[in-house]
Amino acid sequence: MTRPTLSIVAPVYNEARILEELVARCRGAARQCGVPFELVIVDDASNDDTPTLLASAVSDPSVRSCRLSSNVGQFRATQAGLRCARGQWVVVLDGDLQDPPEHIPRLVEALSAAPPSVVAVLAVKAQRADPLAFMIGQFVFHRLQHILSGIAWPRGAGSYCIMRDTVARRVARAELGRANLAAIVAVAARAVGGALATVSYEKGPRYDRSGRVGWPGLVAEALESLAATGALSRLLALLAVGLAASGLVAGGWLVVSGVLLGASVVAALSAWWVSQHAAHSLAKVRAAEGSD
């Protein structure tokens, strides 16, 4: 079987209402790229008509499906798709059409025109109508990331991207439950000594105007991403130093001093644990090719 140049990976969960449109638009966009392609749809254990529709879609030889036995969430479903992908270039996009497939040719063009040192191109949201609380949270997240981490990626980058297969293989090996895909792509790019490029796009709303992740999921994703890039452990270490200094200053008040010094120890231990957890989770992402 001839290896495709381009793989398009789209994780879906209960998206039967728009699955046929997703397949049609992805295939249409891929044809515009002028290279052999495959579309890999990852079914994250859907319980609607998605499996039935996928069974029909794979009658087209350019479409492949991967059905997971249990629901593992968007990040791990994406990883399953990356492991299935055979292309030299791999595009990832949300399966709910918030990431318009029509931008795939722009991503392909940007990567093909870039020097070999550019190993991934991130699609960055230029404009999106989000609640104020979400925008504030996103601002705080990226400021912490920029100040405390040596690994940075642009604000507005998420799961929509194209990467070379060397990066895709590394991202697929991350042992994480959930994370911002762009963060892990940035880690993998650093591991191969590569650079990132960007293209801007306008992310659309979900077709049903509902959210799937929710605030708890968004917070968990942000924390895991900050941990993966080292920002969270540094934040906890700074907190430990600040608490310890406050405890020493408050030495005259024994109870207050004791509480602050005790909290500083907890923060320091937490910083160490987060650092060790991140190192373990990303060991295979950072390892030399062939070492695993």
N, C-alpha and C positions, 0 to 999 in steps of 0.2 A: 504494500500500500504506500503510495506516494505521500511523503510528509508535507502537510500544508505549511505555507509561509506564515499564515495568520490564524490564530485561534481566538475566538470570542467566548468568554466565560460569563454566564449569567446565572446566579443562584436565584431560585424562586421558591416561594412557600405560599400555597393557596392562591395562585394568581391565574386561575382558570379563565377568569373574565377577560384577561388581556394577553394570554399566552400566545394565541395565534397572531395577534398584532405584533408582539415582541419578536417572534420568529421571523415574520415577514419583513419587519423593519430592519432587523439585524442582518438578514440575508441581503436585503437591498443595499444597505450601507456597505457591506463587505464586498459585494460585486463591484461597487464603485472604486474599490482599492486596486483592482486589476491584478490580484495575486491569488493563488490557491488558498482556500480558507475552510475552516470548520467552525460550527457553532456548537458549543457545549452548554447544554442546559442542565443545571444541577437542581434536582427536586429534593428539597430539604424535608422529606417525609410529609408531603402535603396530604390532607385528608379531604380535598374536594375533587374536582374532575381533572386536575392537572396531570396525574399519571396516564389517564385515558387519552388526553389530548397529545401528550408527549409521545405515546406509542404510535399515534398517527403521524406526528411531525417527523419522526426518525425514518419514515419511508423515503425522505429526501436524503441522499447520501452525504450531503454537507452538514447534516444535523445529527448530533450525538446527544445522548442523555445519560445522566448518572443519577440514580435514585438512591437516597440514603435511607437506611433502615430506621433511623430515629432522627428527631429534630435536633440539630446541633447549633443552630444560629447562623447568621449571615457570614461571619468570618470563617468559621470552620467549613461551611458549605462552599465558600469561595476556594478554600484550600483544596477541597476534594476536586473541584473543577480544574485547578492548576495542576493537580497530579494527573488528571485525565488529558489535559491539553497536550497536543503534539507539535504546535506551531513554533517557529523561531521567534515570533512576536506574539505576545498574549495580551489581549484587551480584557479588562474586567469592567462590568457595569451592573448597576442595580437591575433586577428583573422586573421592577414595577413601573418602568418607563419614566421614572424621574430623571434618569440619565438618558437623554435622547440619543438613540443609536445613530442618528444622522451625523453626529460629531466623530464617529469612528474614522472616517477618511482623514479628518484633520489630525487625529492622533497618529495614524499610520504615516501620514506625510511628515509630521514633525519628527518622528523617530527615524524614518528612513533618510531624512535630510540632515540629521544631526551627526556629529562625529562619533566614532566608536566609544568615546569616553562617556557619552550620555547613554545610560542604561535603562532609563524609564522616563516617560512623560506623564505628568499628572494633570488631569483636567481640574481646573480651579473654578469654583463657582463665582461668577462675576457679580451676580445679583440674585437675591432670593428673599421672599417675604416670610421671615421667621418671627415668632414671638420675641418680645423684648428680652424675656428671661433667657431664652436660648441664645440670643446674640451676646448678652452679657457673659453667659457661661462660656461661650466659644472664645470671646475675647480674653477672659481670664486663662483659659486653657492654653491658648497660643502664646500669651505673654509668659506664663510659667515655662512653657516649652522653649521659647526663644532665650529666656534668661538663664535657665538652669540646665539645659541640655546642649551637648555638643552636636547633636543630630537635629537638624531643623528641616522642616518642609513648609510650603506656603500655606497661609491661612486660606481656608475654603477648599482644600484638597481632601478627598474622601476615598471612595472605592473606585471611582471612574478613572482609569489609567491604561496605559500600554507599557509593557515591560519586555525586555529581552528575556529569552528562555533561561539564561543563567540566573537572573534575578527571580523569575517565577519559581524556579526549583527551590531556591532558598526560602522564599516566602511560604511555600507549601510545607516547609519543615518546621516552622515556628510552633512551639508547644504552648499555645495560648487559647483561652476560651473565647475571648472577644477582644477586638482592638480596632483602631482606625487603620484601614489597610495602607493608607499613605504613609503612616508612621513606620510600619514594618517594611514597606518598600524602601523607605529612606535608610533603615538599618541595613537591609540587604545591599543597597547601592553602596553604602559605606564599606561593607565587607568586601566588595569586589573592586573597591577603589574607583567607583563610577560616580557620575554626576546626574542630577535630575534636571529636566526641563519642564515647562508648563505650557498649557493652552487654556484660554478662558472659555467658559460656556455658561449658559443659564439653565440651572436645574429647575425642573418643573415640579408641580405638586403631585402627590399620589392621585391616581385616577379616582379613588373612592374617598379622597380627602381625610383619610384616617392615618394614624401613626401606628407602626408596628413595634417599635423599640420601647418607647416610653421613657420617662425621666430616670428611673432606676437603671435601665439598660444603658442610657447615654452616659450616666455618671460612671458606671462600671467600665464602659468602653474607654472613657477619658482616663480613668485611673490606670487601667492596664496599659494604655498607650504611653502615659507619662512614666510608668514603671519601666516599660520596654526601652525607652530612650534615656533612662537614667535621671530624668528630671524629678521624679517622685522621691527617690532615695536622697537626692541632694536637698530637696525641700525639707524632708524629715530631719536630715543632719543639721541643717540650719536652725530648725525648730529646736532641736536638742541643745544646740549651743546657746540659743536665746533663752531657753528655760533654765539652763544651768547658770548662766550669768545672772539672771533675775533671782535665782535661788540664793546665790552668793551675796548679792546686794541686799536681799531681805534677810540676811543672817540674824538680825535682831529679833525677828519674829520666827521662832523656831518651827511652828506648825506650817506657816506659809512657806518658809524656806524648804522644809522637808517635802512638802507637796510638790513644789517646783522642781527640786532636784530629782525626786522620784519620777516625775513626768518626763524630765530630760533623759533619764535612763530608758524609759519606755520608748521615747522617740528615737533614741540612738539604736536600740535593739530593732525597732521597726525599720529604720533606714538600712541596717545590715541585712535584715530578712528580705526586704524588697529588692535590694541589690543582688542577693544570692538567687532569689527566685527569678529575676530577670535574666541573670547570667545562664541559669539552667534552661529557661524557656527558649532562649535565643542561641544556645550553643550551636545547634545545627545550622542556624542561619549564618552565623559568623565563621563556621568551620571551613577549612579548605575543601575545594571540590574533591570528591572521592574519599574523603576521610571518614564519612559515615557509612 
